[in-house]
């Protein structure tokens, strides 16, 4: 519990100190924002700051900081370090700068920003990559809540169709009609659940593994036959939304179109990510108690839990909330495992619609032009859903590809931000170091993962280091050329 307390304090201090430092590096001012200059009553609408924060938090969070933290906790207390350092120095910086850069570019989506700073060829690749990632997000977040609702009654496909109908409506309507009205309520429920669990943790002070006594892969040590992933790079892919996530860079532009002042960027973009980190920290501690707590593991104290170490993340949420928080917990758990992924799914499709519209230069005010983009997106997603339902391991397969794709997108975002800072003669180290680290993580995972090349460690790790060296050399050569051009 000492590790948890220190990590919690570190996140708060990180927001107050490093968040302000990053804000000063960027330099927000009083210029007119896209929400005012391009107001269209559909996507560019000034919303109250508290509402923008709640929507941003729910957009980037969903169930990511919950499920990811629970799965990541199986690696042991090392998860604390990744959540704290990843959130402060990588994730929150990534979210803040991508949101602010979008504001400085008329609310542009991520592919346009990548094209401007990394070139049109990269933009073309990332356009396809981003659209595919967002379709995967929408599809994954149809299947999981549909399965949960199926357990309450009805057919899985019936619930999937209902969720799809909601997606279409939410994606097409102005952002203030459903998202602006309902999302703050869902965001509040997630925050309330996290706060209630944190109070429970401090009141009961459970004995959980500490950093200085258990800094190793506890999952592999507990069950080596079934849990073989190494901390590096698997931990940094497993815990994404609670530390850094490329998906966030597709969501921040949605809120950059709703802010009246640039000076609200830090509490909204940086602050929402720190808040998400706190939520991840709480659930990592809950999971640590559930899997490793002493004197008896948490799941032994919950009569309905029988899966032990292999209990799925959604099951842990339901069991803990019901056992600790009673009826209120059951309601919050249902909102968490059903409503939260649905809200992440519909904003994924909304972001996808806007990205494609920017590429095709289609005015989105006419409903017909919105349908022109949305219909093909939903057809592709529904086809992917049907494959997922018909494949016994379909959900896990899509989720694994989503996890790597998500972090790969953060790599391109961080490099985009680094190029921007260099060209603006600002302190580029704040994004360069995270860019190099995440480049190494993603390349190593690609080499070592059984879903990709599946190379042995003796080959995969040297190749990951080689990618790091190539990235460093590439940046040094580009930086030298860029400084000569600016001279």
Secondary structure, DSSP 4 states (H G I P E B T S, - for coil): -HHHHHHHHHHHHHHHTHHHHHHHHHT--SPPPHHHHT--SSSS----HHHHHHHHHHHHHTTHHHHHHHHHGGG-THHHHHHHHIIIIIIHHHHHHHHHHHHHTTT--HHHHHHHHH-HHHHHHHHHHHHHHHHHHHHHHHHHHHHHHHHHSS-HHHHHHHHHHHHHHHHHS-TTTTHHHHHHHHHHHHHHHHHHHHHHHHHH--B---TTT--S-HHHHH-TTT----IIIIIHHHS-TTT--TTHHHHHHHHHTS-S-GGGHIIIIIHHHHHHHHHHHHHHHHHHHHHH-BSS-GGGGSTT---GGG--HHHHHHHHHHHHHHHHHHHHHHIIIIIHHHHHHHHHHHHHHHHHHHHHT--SSSHHHHHHHHHHHHHHHHHHHHHHHHSTTHHHHHHHHHHHHHHHHHHHHHHHHHHHHHHTTS-THHHHHHHHHHHHHHHHHHHH-TTTT---HHHHHHHHHHHHHHHHHHHHHHHHHHHHHH-
